[in-house]
Amino acid sequence: MTLPPLIVFAPLILLATAALALARPGRRPGALARVAEAAALAALAFGVAGLVQLVIAGPVTLAGLVRLDAVSATMVVLVCFVGWVVVRFARSYLDGEAREGAFHGLLLAALAAVSLQVQAANLAVLALGFVATGVAIRQLLLFYPDRAEARRAAMKFTLVWGAGDVALILAALLLGQAFGTIDIAAVTQAAGAGLPFAAKLAVALLVIAAALKTAAFPLHGWLTEVMEAPTPVSALLHAGIINGGGLLLIRLAEVVQASPGAMAALVMLGGLTAIFGAVVMLTQSAVKTALAWSTVAQMGFLLLQCGLGLWALAMLHIVAHSLYKAHAFLASGGAVRAVLAVRRPGPVAVPGLAAVARAFALALVLYAGVAAGFSLIAGPKSAQALALGAILIFGVAYLVAQGLADAAPRALTRHTARASLAAAVAYFGFHTLAAMLWGAHLPAPPAPGPLEWGLIVLALGSFGLVAVAQALFPLWAHHPSTAGLRVHLANGLYLNAVLDRLIGGLKSAKSN
């Protein structure tokens, strides 16, 4: 007799405990906070047990509703681990709040919805998970309903996330019509024979849904305004919920990859969002706001990876970003205190144009050498993987430029050179690890044609120019026009004001 996938018990126990907590919504509801943490830990145990079950018995599907495989097992363990950490943090953070019990209930309900979403075996369950997640997060964003900023952030989230839900539901209906099934495994297998017209429309809607749920440019503003909610909500949203769009693309990777236009759209939109978010992040003075813009940039990079067909690396990105961002938000207060306690450093070495050119050349030479070495050991890498690695090395080249500046001490030069080498080795090492963990369960990157090569060159050129501009920024930072540019960037080029005006218009229409 085949055991049901053990990961299915994770959302069940979380949902049951959430109902118990919502029945006692007030301040200090007895042992409820400890029960909530125990439920999160039990869900994590079921996630780990499901991972063991996968290794021993292989993939399992229960009644066509939930599926245990490499992707779902990884995501359930990740969601439950981050969820347990957030719930444990919330025990002390929310202690004594007037609606403490309600917070724990909503938090567990959100975790239950996400853990259901990541193990969905058909499109209906997947859509249900996204809708339920949106409902729970909206209530968490309104935990302090008297704050106007919280109400505005919740409305923005509802508009954008809800639009993504509508796009996903329409895509599910079209895929069901095109292939005669909403089973995800059957749909992805049928997509290998080509996409009928209805399926092509569905892929376009999937890209729209993923873009909306990852806060892609230009509807990114809601993600940077969720700080009015308690810190555990920010941590959960930035470390977990926001990854839903990437997971949606990974789950339907074969379908999305069958459309070159969809892949091109992901590359362009993801690259633009990553560059925009990273540039704005550098102008922020508040730590949580900077982290929020970092998430915008990271989600853009995730869409870029999906558009390049680097699905296994996209999975690794989700795991790494979730762990990093949860820690970053929960530890942000301590980080500020630590920075304030550090003695201010001396003047920073400013590299000239020649030093920057040498830095980029050195970083790329080191990268090429490491790439050649790994190709001999683990086999050649795709053009998309090599391009993505080069983009990451551009960021390291900025550090190398500091070490090559005329005023830089030799110790700094040696340190930055080692950092460049370590980054190249780490990239290919993690690339190999991701291929081992998820590569067999996800499609390989497509062989690049003229369109793909054009997009690769565009991505390399765009990220390269931004990296060079960043390295040379100290040379023109004191120009009068720079101060104005910094103000505009710090405000996100005011794109968020458009959505604010839309919300104001909606409110006026309702009141009339």
N, C-alpha and C positions, 0 to 999 in steps of 0.2 A: 504494500500500500504506500503510495507516494504522499509524503507530508505536504501540507499546504506551505506556501512561502512564509517563513516565519516573520518576515518584515511586515506582513499585513497586520500583525498585532501591535506594531508601533503606533499607527494613527488611532487604533481602537482604544488603547489604554490612555492615550493623551486626550482623546475626545471625552471619554468617560470621566476623567478627572476634571476636565474643563467644565463639564456640566455640574459637577459637585461644587466647584469653586464659584461658578456663576450663581448658584443657589445661595451663597453666603458672600454677597458683594461688598460688605462693609469693612471697617478698620479692624486690623489684627484678628482675623477669623480663626482663632485657635491654632491648631496644628496644620492648617491648610497650606501654608507656605512650604512646610517640610514635606507634606504629601505631594504638592506640585513638583518639588525637586525630585522626590522618589519616583514619581511617574515619568519624568523626563529621563531619569537614569534607567528605569525599566525599559523605556522605549529604545534607549541606546543599546541595552543588553540584547533586545530582540533584533536590532539592526546588526549587531556583531554576530549573533547566532545565525541570522540569514546569510551573512557573508560566509560563515563556516559551511552552512548548508549548500551554498552555491559551489564551493570548492569540492565538497564531497559528492553531491548528487547532480550538479549541473543546473541549468535554468529550469524554472518551474513557473507555470501560469495557473492561476486560480479562477475558474469559471469565466475566462476571458476578460476579467476585470483588473487584476493586478498581476504583475510579472516580476519574478526574481531573475535578474541577469547582472552582468558586470556593471552596467551603468546604474541601475536602480539600487543595487546593493551598496555601491559607493555613495550614492546620494543620500540614501536613508541613514547610513552611518554618519555622514557629514552633517546632515540636518539635525539629527538627534544629539550629536556631540555638541555642536554649536548651541542648540536649544537648551541642553542641560547646563552649559556654562552660563547662558543668559538668564535662565530661570534661577540658578543659584545666586547670581549677582543681584537679581531683582528681589530676592528675599530680604536683603539688608537695604537695598536702595529704596524700595517702596514701603518699608516698615513704618507703620503709623499713618499712611495715607488714608484719606476718607473712603476711597474705593479700592482698597488694596485687594480684596477678594476678587472683585471684578477684573482687575488687571491680570491676576494670575490665570483666571479663566479664559480671558481673551488671548493671552499669550500662548497658553496650551492649545487653544482652538486653532490659532494660526499655525503652530507647529504641526498639528494633526493634518490640517489642510495641505501643507507643503509636503509632508511625508506621504500623503496619499497621491498627490500630484506627481511626485518623482517616480512612483512605482506603477503608474497607470499602464494598463495593457491595451486600452482602446481610447479613442479620441473623446468619447463622451466622459469617461472618468477623468481624463486629462483636463478637459474644459471645466468640469465640476470642481476639480482641485484648484484651478486658477480663480474661478469665481468665488469660492469659499475663502481663499486666501485674501482676496481683495476686500471682502466684507469684514473679516477679522482685523486686517491692518487698518482699515478706515476707522473702526471703533477704537483701536489703540492710538491712532493719531489724534482722536478727539478725547483722549483721557482727561485733558484739561479743557473742557468745552468753553470756558469763559475767556480763553485767549483767542483774540481775533486772528493772530498768525497761525494758530493751530487749526482753526476752522478753514482758513484759506488753503493751507497745505493739504488738509483732508479733501477739500473740494477738488483741488488740482489732481491729487492722486486718484480720486474717484473718476474724474473725467478721462484721464489718460489710461488708467488701468482698465476701466470699463470699456473704453474704445478697443483696447487690446482684446478683451474678452469677446466682444462682438466679432472682431476680425477672426479670432480663433474658432468661434462657433460656426461662422459662415464657411471657413476653410474646412472644418470637419464635415459639414453637410456636403460640400462640393467633392471632397475626397471620397465620401461614402457613395455619392452618385457616380463618380468616375470609375471606382474600382469595385463597387458592390459590397463593401465592407468598411467598418470603422476600426477593425483590429489593426493596431499599429504595425505589428510584424507582417501581416498580410499586405498592408498598404505599401510598406517600404519594399517588400519583395516585388510587388506588381509594378512599382515605379521603375524597376530596372529595365522593363520592356518599353519604356517611353511614357510620356505624359500626354493624355488627351487634353482637350481644351479646358474642360472643367478643372482638371488637376492643375493646369498652369495658372488658372485664376486662384486656385487654392494656395499655391506656393506664394504668389504675390501677397495674399492675405496673411500667410504665415510670417513672411518677412516683416510686414507691417505690425503684426502682433508682437513679434520678438523685439522690434525696434521700440515700440511703445512700452513694453514691460522692462526693457533695460534702460529706460530714460535716455534714449538716443536723441541727438540734436535734431530739431530745435525744441522738442517737448521734454527737456531735461529739468526744467525749473522746479518741479515739485520735489525732486530728490534732494535739492539743496535747501529746502525749507522745512524739513521734518524735525528740526532741532527743538521745536516746542513740545514734542512728545518726550516722555522719559527716556533716559539714555539707553535702557535695555531695548526699547523699540527701535532706536536708531541703529543699534548694533545688529539686531535681528534683520532689519530691513536692508542695511548695506551689506551685511555678511551673507545673507541667505535669500531673502525674497527677490532681490533685484537680479539674481542669477537665473530666474525663471525663464526669461526670454532665451538665454543661451541654451538652457536645458531643452526648451521646446525645439530649437533648431537641431540639437544633437539627437534628440529622440527621432526626428524625421529627417535625418541627415541624407539618406538615400533619395528621398523625394526632393529636398531642396537642391541637392547637388545635380539632379537631373535637369535643372533649369539654369543655364549659363547666365541669363539675365538676373535671376535672383542672387546668384553668387556675386556678380559684379556689383549689384546694389548694396550688398552687405559689405563688400570691400570699401566702396566709396563712402557709405554712410558711417561705417565703423571707423574708418581712418579719420574722417572729418571730426567725429565725436571725440576720438582719442586725443587728437591734436588740440582741439578746442578746450576740452576739459583739463588737459595738462597745463596749457598756457594760463588759463584762468586760475587754476589751483595755485600757481606760483605767486599770484598777486594777493592771496588771502592772508589775513593776519590772525583770524580766529581758527583754532586748531580743528574744531569740529566742521567748520565750513570748508576748510582745506581738505579734510578727509572726505567730505561729501563730493567735492569737485574731483578728488582722486577717484572716487567710485565711478563718476561719469566717464572719466578717461579710461578706467579699467574696463568698463562695459563696452565702450567703443572698441577697445582692443580685442575684446572677446568676440564681438561681431566681425571684426576684421579677420580673426583666426578662422571663424566659421566660413566666411566668404572665400578664404584661400583653400578651404577643404582640409584644414589641419584639425580634424575633429578630436583626436586623442589629446592634442595639446590644449584644445579648448576645455576639455574635461579637467585636465591638470590645472588650468587657469582658474576654473571655478573652485576647485578644492583649495588651492593656495590662497586665492583672494578671500575666500570665506574665512579661513583661519586667521589670516593677517588682519582683515578689517574688523572682525569681531574683537580681537585683542586690542586693536588701535582705538576703537571707540570706548571700550570698557576701561582702558588704561589711560585715556586722554587726560584726565585730571592729574594723575600722578606724573605723566610726561611733562605737563606744563610746569609743575613744581620742580621737577628735576632740571629742566632747562633754565629756569630762573635761578637755580642754585649753582649753576656752572659758571665759572669765571669767563668773562668775555674773551674770545681769542683776539690775536693781533690782526693786522691787515692781511687781506687775502691776496694771493698772487694773481695778477690779472694777465691772462695770456693775450698775446698779439695775434695778428692774422697768421703769421708764419707758424707760431706755436700750435694754433688750432689746426692748421693744415697738417702739420706733422703728427698731431694727436690722432686725427681721423685716419691718416695713412697707417700709423702704427697699430691702432685698434683693429682696422680691417685686415692687416697682414697677419696679426695674431689670430684673428678669427678664421681667416682662410687656412692657416696652418692647422688649427684645431679641427676644422671641418674636414680637411684632408685626412687627418689621423683617424677621426671617428668613421669616415667612409671606408677606410681600410679594415677597421675592426667590426663595425656593425652594418656595413653596406652603404651605398650612396643614398643621400637624402634628396627629397624632391626640391624642385626649384622654389616652391612656395615656402618650404621649411627653411631653406638657406636665406631667402629674402627676409623672413620674419626674424631670423637670428641676426641678420645685418641691422635691422631696425633696432633691436635691443642693444646691439653694440654701439650704435650711434649715441645712446644715452651714456654708455661707459666712456665713450670718447670725450665727452664733456669733462669727466673727471680727469682723464689723462691729460687734457689740455691744461688743467690747473697745475699738474705736475711738471709740464714742459715749459711753463712760463719762466721768463728769465729770472724773476725774483723768487722762484720756488726753491725750497731746500731740497737737497738730493734725496732725503728720506721720503719726502712727498712724491717725488718722481718715481722712486722705486715702488712705493705703495700703490700709486695709480696704475703703473704697468702691471703689477701683480693682480690688481682688481680687474683689469681688462682680460687678462688671461683666465682668471678664475670664472668670470662671467661667461666666456666662450665655452669653457669646459662644462660649467653647470648647465648651460642651455642644451648642449648636445646630450649630456648625461640625463637630464630630465626628459628630453625628447625620447631617448631610448627607453626610459622607465615608462613613460606614458604609452608608448607603442606596445610594451610588454603587457601592461594592465588592461588597456582598452582597444588597442589597435585591431585585434582580431574581430571585434564586435562592431566596428565602425568602418565606413568606406575609406579607401585610400584617396589622397588628393588626386584630382583629375589631371591628366596630361595637359600641360598648358598649351593653348593655342594662341593665335594673335591677340584675342581679347584678354586672355589671362596674362600674357606677357606685358601687354599695355598697362594693365592694372598693377602688376608687380613693379614696373618701372615708375608708375605714378606714385605708388606707396613709398617706394624707396626715396624718390626725389622729394616728396613732401616731408617725410620724417627727417630726412637728411638736412633739408633747409632749416627746419625748426631747430634741430640740434645745433647747427652751426650758429644760428642767430642767438641761441641761448648762451653758447660758449663765448660769443663776442659781445654779449649784452653789457658787461662792465665798461666797455670802451665808449658806449654811447648812452649809458644810463643817466648821465647828468644833462643831456640835451633837453631844452625846455619842452619839446614835443613829447618826450618820454613820460613826463609826469601826467599829461593828459591821457596818453595811451594807457597808462597804468590804471587810471581811474575808470576808463571805459571797460578795460578787461576785468577789473575787480567787480564790476557790475554785470559781468557776463554779456557785454555789448547790448544790454537792455532787452535782450530777446524775451526774457521772462515777463517783461512788462506787457507784452502782447497777450499772453495768457491771462494776466491779471485783468486786463481790460475786457477780455472775453468773459471772465467770471463775473465782473461787474455788470456786463450787459445781460448775462443770464439772470442775475439777481434782480435787475430792474424789470426784466420781462416777467419774471415770476410775481413780483410785487404788483405789477400792473394787471 
